[in-house]
Amino acid sequence: MPGLTCEIGVRAGGSSYKIMREKQRCDDKSIHIGIDPFGNILWTTEGDKKIRLDYNNKMKRKMLRDMYAWCCENELEFLYFPLEDTEFFKRYSDGVPIYDEEKRIENQYKLVFFDGPHQYEPVKVEVDFFIDKIPSGGVMVFDDWEWYDHSKIQTMLLNRGYSTVDVEINKGPGASGTISYIKK
């Protein structure tokens, strides 16, 4: 299937590692991109409260060091974009330049893992950006979907030709889960 894989909200890279390990298992050499500003910037929570989550540049440097070392060992490609999701959308709305023997512009995403803002409005903006860039068989995965009213996102996806393929609910204090949709 053509397209990039993408994670919004990389943090320490755990989900990106999982995605790339699965791609490696399937002999998928496509590029994985990560979008996360770090910088310990203020984040807006539900109710417009501003907080710092300690996603600082020291965390970013450690993630990048570990991620690129792992990619070198495993001959995989990871492109990191130190941007907020909306900044990425403005700058790469027509695609991401990829240099591999030749230059090409990649504007399809076979998998997007949403783990950035966990609020309805920002997630809707993210979905609006990716919804038409995912080919048939492509997947959207939402982490921490219980933290906001995800039903509107689900309705939008189901109305646009996606179907629910997996729901994982984690139990315990502060636990979250994932919900996945595939484009028919």
SVG drawing of the C-alpha trace seen along z (x, -y; Angstrom):
<svg xmlns="http://www.w3.org/2000/svg" viewBox="-22 -29 45 39">
<polyline fill="none" stroke="black" stroke-width="0.4" points="0.0,0.0 1.4,-3.4 1.9,-6.1 3.8,-7.1 3.0,-6.1 2.7,-9.0 2.5,-9.6 1.2,-12.9 2.6,-13.3 5.8,-11.2 6.9,-11.9 9.4,-9.1 8.7,-7.3 7.0,-4.1 4.2,-4.0 6.5,-4.9 8.7,-2.0 5.7,0.3 4.6,-1.0 8.0,-0.6 8.6,2.9 5.3,4.0 6.4,2.5 9.7,4.3 7.9,7.6 5.9,7.0 9.0,6.0 7.5,2.5 10.3,0.0 8.1,-3.1 9.1,-6.1 7.6,-6.8 7.2,-10.4 6.8,-11.9 5.3,-15.2 5.8,-16.8 7.0,-20.3 8.5,-19.5 10.0,-22.6 7.9,-22.5 5.3,-24.8 2.0,-25.6 -0.8,-23.1 -4.5,-23.9 -6.7,-21.3 -10.4,-20.9 -11.9,-24.0 -9.1,-26.1 -6.7,-25.6 -3.0,-26.1 -0.5,-23.7 3.1,-22.5 3.5,-18.8 7.3,-18.8 7.8,-17.6 11.1,-19.5 14.0,-19.6 16.0,-17.2 13.3,-14.6 13.3,-15.4 17.1,-14.9 17.0,-11.6 14.1,-10.4 15.9,-11.4 19.2,-9.8 17.5,-6.5 15.2,-6.5 17.8,-7.3 20.2,-4.7 17.5,-2.1 16.6,-3.0 20.3,-2.7 20.5,0.7 17.3,1.8 17.7,0.0 14.4,-1.9 13.7,-5.6 12.2,-8.0 11.6,-11.7 11.0,-14.0 9.1,-17.3 9.5,-19.6 6.2,-21.2 2.8,-21.5 0.3,-19.5 -1.3,-22.7 2.1,-24.0 2.9,-20.7 -0.5,-21.0 0.3,-24.5 3.7,-23.6 3.1,-20.2 -0.5,-20.3 0.7,-19.4 2.9,-16.5 6.3,-15.7 9.4,-15.7 11.1,-12.3 14.6,-11.7 15.4,-8.1 17.3,-7.7 15.0,-10.5 12.9,-13.2 9.2,-12.6 6.4,-14.3 4.4,-11.9 0.9,-13.0 -0.7,-9.7 -0.7,-8.1 -1.4,-4.4 -1.5,-4.8 -1.9,-7.8 -1.6,-7.4 -3.2,-10.3 -1.6,-10.8 -1.2,-14.6 -4.0,-16.8 -6.7,-14.8 -9.6,-17.2 -12.4,-17.1 -11.6,-20.3 -7.9,-19.7 -8.5,-16.1 -11.1,-17.1 -8.6,-19.5 -6.2,-16.6 -8.8,-14.2 -9.8,-16.9 -6.2,-17.1 -5.7,-13.3 -9.1,-12.0 -8.7,-12.4 -5.0,-11.5 -5.6,-7.9 -5.9,-5.3 -8.4,-2.4 -7.2,0.0 -5.4,-2.8 -5.9,-3.1 -6.5,-5.8 -5.7,-5.0 -6.7,-7.2 -5.0,-7.0 -6.7,-8.2 -10.0,-8.5 -11.9,-8.2 -10.5,-11.6 -12.9,-13.6 -16.2,-13.2 -14.9,-10.8 -18.4,-10.0 -18.4,-12.9 -15.1,-11.8 -16.4,-8.3 -19.6,-9.5 -17.6,-11.6 -15.4,-8.6 -18.2,-6.2 -20.0,-8.6 -16.8,-9.0 -16.3,-5.3 -14.4,-4.1 -15.3,-1.2 -14.3,-0.4 -11.7,2.4 -10.4,2.5 -11.2,1.0 -8.7,1.5 -9.7,0.3 -7.0,0.2 -8.1,0.4 -6.7,-1.3 -5.9,-4.7 -5.0,-7.1 -5.4,-4.3 -6.4,-4.9 -7.1,-2.9 -7.0,-3.0 -9.7,-2.8 -8.9,-2.1 -10.7,-2.7 -9.9,-1.4 -10.9,-3.1 -13.0,-0.8"/>
</svg>
